[in-house]
Amino acid sequence: MTLDKLIERLAAKSSILITPITVKDYLAYKIEPHFLLPFLKALKESEELRFTLLTDLFGADFPQNNVVNSVGLGYKEQGTKPITNRRATSNNVGESKSIDYKRFEVVYNLLSLKLNKRLIIKVYISEKETIPSAMNIFSAACWYEREVYDMYGVNFEGNDDKRRILTDYEFEGHPLRKDFPLTGYTQVKYDEKLKKVAHESVDLDIEYREFDFSSHWHSPSYVLPGDEKATDVIPAKAGIQK
């Protein structure tokens, strides 16, 4: 029996609904959040499959453009229906703000040493939804979930460790969201009066934020080393009269 048939039989036995999706060179499935933990546990404990290693867990942000974006990172759904919340039934663009789009994608990469096979599981959630933590099944999930929370603001139910793992503890916002401003919301600067590093509103006038790009119509006011302009007359090329 092929691997996909084994997995689908396991899911059916546990009354878990899974949907095959196309990922180049990988076997992958989409699953609803409430089925995630039972499915992960079944895959890990199955004597036939033994997907005992969580090799990666990451997130991605795909904001909607009046419709739900169901394609991302090279993954394509098998079918034409977009991934939507049941509340996302309005065709009126003016009502799009009330629709709860599933903008976040959380991806689990599993490895079976017994079969030497990898498996991808994807879960879609909206900003208002949470996703169950996989810490009790794969202890390594704690670090991955902290990173996804730090970068995207996705909350994992059951994981109360909300400490920042890549950004500063006082960092405001989640930098890998597509709506996060390039300048950020605050900047870190040493305060001479307070004698410590302080967070303050973004000020584009500070030195390292002054972007000076050379172009045909606007050149920098200074001369870069080795880029001095010649002051003498350039000799005419052979055969060309000045």
Buried (B, 14 or more C-beta within 10 A) or exposed (E): EEBEEBBBEBBEEEEBEBBBBEBEEEBBBBBBBEBBBBBBBBBBEBEEBBBBBBEBBBBBBBEBEEBBBBEBEEBEBEEEEBBBBEEBEEEEEEEBEEBBBBBBBBBBBBBBEEBEBBBBBBBBBBBEBEBBBBBEBBEBBBEBBBBBBBBBBBBBEBBEEEEBBEBEEEBEEBBBBEEBEEEBEBBEEEEEEEEEEBBEEEEEEEEEEEEEEEEEEEEEEEEEEEEEEEEEEEEEEEEEEE
